[in-house]
């Protein structure tokens, strides 16, 4: 399973109560009310554990974390740097 699919499965399971709700790769988690500020922290914790990375506070911005596409690009950048 690819990184994006793992993250999508995590979001569906933890924030959408197991229902896909037509979650697209470019769906904004914040605009759609899928994830709130507490949810962002849960997502970051999951990403750090799942992909063995460390996400700095300054990287916890919507440009990095607000959609599956944004997360995929952010992870590529982080994993390339490590």
N, C-alpha and C positions, 0 to 999 in steps of 0.2 A: 504494500500500500504506500503510495507516494505521500510526501509531507503534507501537501494541501488536503488530500483525502483524510489523513489522520486528524488534522486540525478541524476539518469540516465535521467529522464524526464526533469529535470532542465537543464542538459547539452545539451540534444537534442534541447530543446526549445531555449536556449540562445546562444549556440555556433555552433550548426549544422543546424540552420534555420528550425527546425522541421523535419529534415530528419535523420533517424536512422543511415544511412551510415554503417551498420554492426558493430555498437559499441559493443564491447565485454567487459566482466568484467575485462579483463587484458589488454585492449588497453591502451597504454601510451598516455595521453592527450598531453604531450609536444612533444614526438617524432612524433606523427601523426599531429602535428600542430593544434590540436583542441582548446587548451587553451594557451594563451600567458601570460606574466607576469601580465598584466592588468586583464585578465580573472581569474587568480588565486585569485586576490583580490575580484573579484565579487563572485567567488565560496565560498571563506571564509566567506564573508558577508552573503551569502545565508545560509551556514551551521550554522553560529552563530544564525541567526534569526530563522531558521526552527527547530533547535534542542536545542535552548536555552543553548548554550555553548559559551565558550570563547576560541579562538585559539590564543596562544602566537606566537609572531614573530618567535621564534626558532623552532616552530612546522610546519612552512610553508615551508616544504621541499618535494621534489618529493616522498620520501619514504612514506609520509603520504597522499599526494594529487594527485598523478599522474595516478591513475586508479580507477575504481569503487571498485575493490578488496582492494586496498590500503586505500581508503576512508572508506570503511566498517570496516576494522580492526582498523583504527585510531579512528573512532567514537566509536566503542565498548570500546576502551581503555579510551577515554575521558569521556564517559557516566558512565563507571564503577567507575572512580575516583571521580565523582561529587556526 
